[in-house]
Amino acid sequence: MFDVAIVGAGPAGATCAAFCADAGLRVLLLERETFPREKVCGDCLNPSCWPVLERLGVAQRIRALAHGKLQRVDFVAIGGRRVSVDLPEDAEIAVKRSLFDQLLLTRAVEAGAEVRQATTVRQIAFARDAWQIGANDETLEARIVVAADGRNSSVARLLGALPRASKERVGLQTHVALPKDFGDRVVLQFLPEGYSGQAPVGGGELNVCLVAAPRDIEALKNWAAERFSLTREHSWRTITPLRRAPVTATHRRLFFVGDAARVVEPFTGEGIYYALHSGELAAAAAVASIRAGDDAEAARNYAAAHEQLYRGRLWVNRIARTAVLSPRATSLLLCAAVIRPAVLRALTAKIVGR
Ligand SMILES: Cc1cc2nc3c(=O)[nH]c(=O)nc-3n(C[C@H](O)[C@H](O)[C@H](O)COP(=O)(O)OP(=O)(O)OC[C@H]3O[C@@H](n4cnc5c(N)ncnc54)[C@H](O)[C@@H]3O)c2cc1C
């Protein structure tokens, strides 16, 4: 029997697996895909990620990956007016998720976690004082389960705990050739139908994300095709929902982490930060639960620490969501200089922890 089974090897799951294995637990990490794989994401690492990456001992290895340096954010209104905000020096970078997630997975393996890729969890139940996990025609046993399986969490769905999601918007993502003179910047561009985020990821590539209501996404794809000289057949990865209520764990030996626990507005580029931190917090809870044997206390402590992680940051997320849901109104405010650079600087500083 494993001490901990972690479902999903994204940043939340791989981080949790590495910390659990470092602490000497028997760890099983189950992943549906085969890595390396890309993911719908802006690829931007918020500077608040670095403390966890340092504690994992991978910060230098991440900086050695192909990456784009991000020195400023350009907010671009419909019609082209631009407001620039500087980012802290050398703090924010963009790395392709295929490279970033692979490195974290390698770190988990180095720590001693058993990793099974191309393994989709399809059943889960608590019986005989352990979790019984059905994956690839096999039943695996673990004392604790960590659900790190993203915004459409199968674990939450299988346990009847996945809240109904809003399908009001869809996210698309791709990598394109980096336009000449793009510069070391993130572009957050409001468009009549939604918005686009763009960030250089190194290796001569640019990450392009599009977010809009499903009925408007074709218009955004047409805009991107023209802006970046893409063919009609250019393929985009897609994801939904961009918003849903948080999941609450229903069992004291079950922890939800990253997007599986709570989905935040992509515009602020904080999802990986929450994934890494909640993965670390869940590992501490799992270690305490196994070592001290007090499951209820460990579950209470995790719930409190998880709540604390989001407290004081979510209001920026709400502002961002309001802004992106009304791109025309936000553009008008930007053009009329009602949203002053100083205000954008203050909000950005809150997000990047300056
Ligand atoms: C358009 C967009 C842009 C974004 N841009 C940024 C950004 O620039 N910066 C940022 O920090 N965040 C960004 N985010 C958010 C970020 O992508 C997520 O918050 C982050 O990926 C969450 O990590 P995670 O480990 O919780 O989940 P995920 O990265 O989703 O990983 C979950 C893993 O679980 C696996 N899985 C799922 N189901 C099963 C199953 N049944 N069995 C086994 N495995 C399973 C999946 O294959 C996947 O590998 C963006 C999001 C969107 C939608």
The ligand as an SDF file (V2000), in Angstrom:
LIG
                    3D

 53 58  0  0  0  0  0  0  0  0999 V2000
   -5.7920   30.6180  -20.8610 C   0  0  0  0  0  0  0  0  0  0  0  0
   -5.0210   30.3440  -19.5950 C   0  0  0  0  0  0  0  0  0  0  0  0
   -3.8120   30.9980  -19.3780 C   0  0  0  0  0  0  0  0  0  0  0  0
   -3.1050   30.7840  -18.1930 C   0  0  0  0  0  0  0  0  0  0  0  0
   -1.9050   31.4200  -18.0170 N   0  0  0  0  0  0  0  0  0  0  0  0
   -1.2310   31.2310  -16.8610 C   0  0  0  0  0  0  0  0  0  0  0  0
    0.0330   31.8580  -16.6690 C   0  0  0  0  0  0  0  0  0  0  0  0
    0.5670   32.5460  -17.5470 O   0  0  0  0  0  0  0  0  0  0  0  0
    0.6620   31.6700  -15.4780 N   0  0  0  0  0  0  0  0  0  0  0  0
    0.1010   30.9000  -14.4790 C   0  0  0  0  0  0  0  0  0  0  0  0
    0.6960   30.7890  -13.4030 O   0  0  0  0  0  0  0  0  0  0  0  0
   -1.0690   30.2560  -14.6660 N   0  0  0  0  0  0  0  0  0  0  0  0
   -1.7450   30.3920  -15.8300 C   0  0  0  0  0  0  0  0  0  0  0  0
   -2.8970   29.7050  -16.0320 N   0  0  0  0  0  0  0  0  0  0  0  0
   -3.3710   28.7690  -14.9870 C   0  0  0  0  0  0  0  0  0  0  0  0
   -2.5010   27.5070  -14.9460 C   0  0  0  0  0  0  0  0  0  0  0  0
   -2.4310   26.9320  -16.2270 O   0  0  0  0  0  0  0  0  0  0  0  0
   -3.1120   26.5020  -13.9590 C   0  0  0  0  0  0  0  0  0  0  0  0
   -3.4910   27.1730  -12.7860 O   0  0  0  0  0  0  0  0  0  0  0  0
   -2.1060   25.3900  -13.6100 C   0  0  0  0  0  0  0  0  0  0  0  0
   -1.8500   24.5850  -14.7300 O   0  0  0  0  0  0  0  0  0  0  0  0
   -2.6730   24.5080  -12.4810 C   0  0  0  0  0  0  0  0  0  0  0  0
   -1.7860   23.4620  -12.2340 O   0  0  0  0  0  0  0  0  0  0  0  0
   -2.3430   22.0800  -11.6330 P   0  0  0  0  0  0  0  0  0  0  0  0
   -1.1470   21.2370  -11.3690 O   0  0  0  0  0  0  0  0  0  0  0  0
   -3.2980   22.3510  -10.5490 O   0  0  0  0  0  0  0  0  0  0  0  0
   -3.2360   21.4500  -12.8070 O   0  0  0  0  0  0  0  0  0  0  0  0
   -2.8500   21.0560  -14.2880 P   0  0  0  0  0  0  0  0  0  0  0  0
   -1.6690   21.7910  -14.7490 O   0  0  0  0  0  0  0  0  0  0  0  0
   -4.1220   21.1640  -15.0460 O   0  0  0  0  0  0  0  0  0  0  0  0
   -2.4330   19.5300  -14.1850 O   0  0  0  0  0  0  0  0  0  0  0  0
   -3.3990   18.5380  -13.9550 C   0  0  0  0  0  0  0  0  0  0  0  0
   -2.8470   17.2020  -14.4620 C   0  0  0  0  0  0  0  0  0  0  0  0
   -3.7730   16.1690  -14.0980 O   0  0  0  0  0  0  0  0  0  0  0  0
   -3.8510   15.2190  -15.1570 C   0  0  0  0  0  0  0  0  0  0  0  0
   -5.1300   14.5160  -15.0320 N   0  0  0  0  0  0  0  0  0  0  0  0
   -6.3760   15.0220  -15.2050 C   0  0  0  0  0  0  0  0  0  0  0  0
   -7.2970   14.0560  -14.9840 N   0  0  0  0  0  0  0  0  0  0  0  0
   -6.6260   12.9360  -14.6580 C   0  0  0  0  0  0  0  0  0  0  0  0
   -7.0220   11.6220  -14.3380 C   0  0  0  0  0  0  0  0  0  0  0  0
   -8.3170   11.2460  -14.2890 N   0  0  0  0  0  0  0  0  0  0  0  0
   -6.0670   10.6760  -14.0580 N   0  0  0  0  0  0  0  0  0  0  0  0
   -4.7570   11.0400  -14.1050 C   0  0  0  0  0  0  0  0  0  0  0  0
   -4.3270   12.2850  -14.4070 N   0  0  0  0  0  0  0  0  0  0  0  0
   -5.2400   13.2180  -14.6760 C   0  0  0  0  0  0  0  0  0  0  0  0
   -3.7650   16.0940  -16.4110 C   0  0  0  0  0  0  0  0  0  0  0  0
   -3.3500   15.3520  -17.5370 O   0  0  0  0  0  0  0  0  0  0  0  0
   -2.7380   17.1490  -15.9870 C   0  0  0  0  0  0  0  0  0  0  0  0
   -1.4170   16.7930  -16.3660 O   0  0  0  0  0  0  0  0  0  0  0  0
   -3.6180   29.8810  -17.2090 C   0  0  0  0  0  0  0  0  0  0  0  0
   -4.8220   29.2080  -17.4450 C   0  0  0  0  0  0  0  0  0  0  0  0
   -5.5240   29.4280  -18.6280 C   0  0  0  0  0  0  0  0  0  0  0  0
   -6.8120   28.6950  -18.8550 C   0  0  0  0  0  0  0  0  0  0  0  0
  1  2  1  0
  2  3  1  0
  2 52  2  0
  3  4  2  0
  4  5  1  0
  4 50  1  0
  5  6  2  0
  6  7  1  0
  6 13  1  0
  7  8  2  0
  7  9  1  0
  9 10  1  0
 10 11  2  0
 10 12  1  0
 12 13  2  0
 13 14  1  0
 14 15  1  0
 14 50  1  0
 15 16  1  0
 16 17  1  0
 16 18  1  0
 18 19  1  0
 18 20  1  0
 20 21  1  0
 20 22  1  0
 22 23  1  0
 23 24  1  0
 24 25  2  0
 24 26  1  0
 24 27  1  0
 27 28  1  0
 28 29  2  0
 28 30  1  0
 28 31  1  0
 31 32  1  0
 32 33  1  0
 33 34  1  0
 33 48  1  0
 34 35  1  0
 35 36  1  0
 35 46  1  0
 36 37  1  0
 36 45  1  0
 37 38  2  0
 38 39  1  0
 39 40  1  0
 39 45  2  0
 40 41  1  0
 40 42  2  0
 42 43  1  0
 43 44  2  0
 44 45  1  0
 46 47  1  0
 46 48  1  0
 48 49  1  0
 50 51  2  0
 51 52  1  0
 52 53  1  0
M  END
$$$$
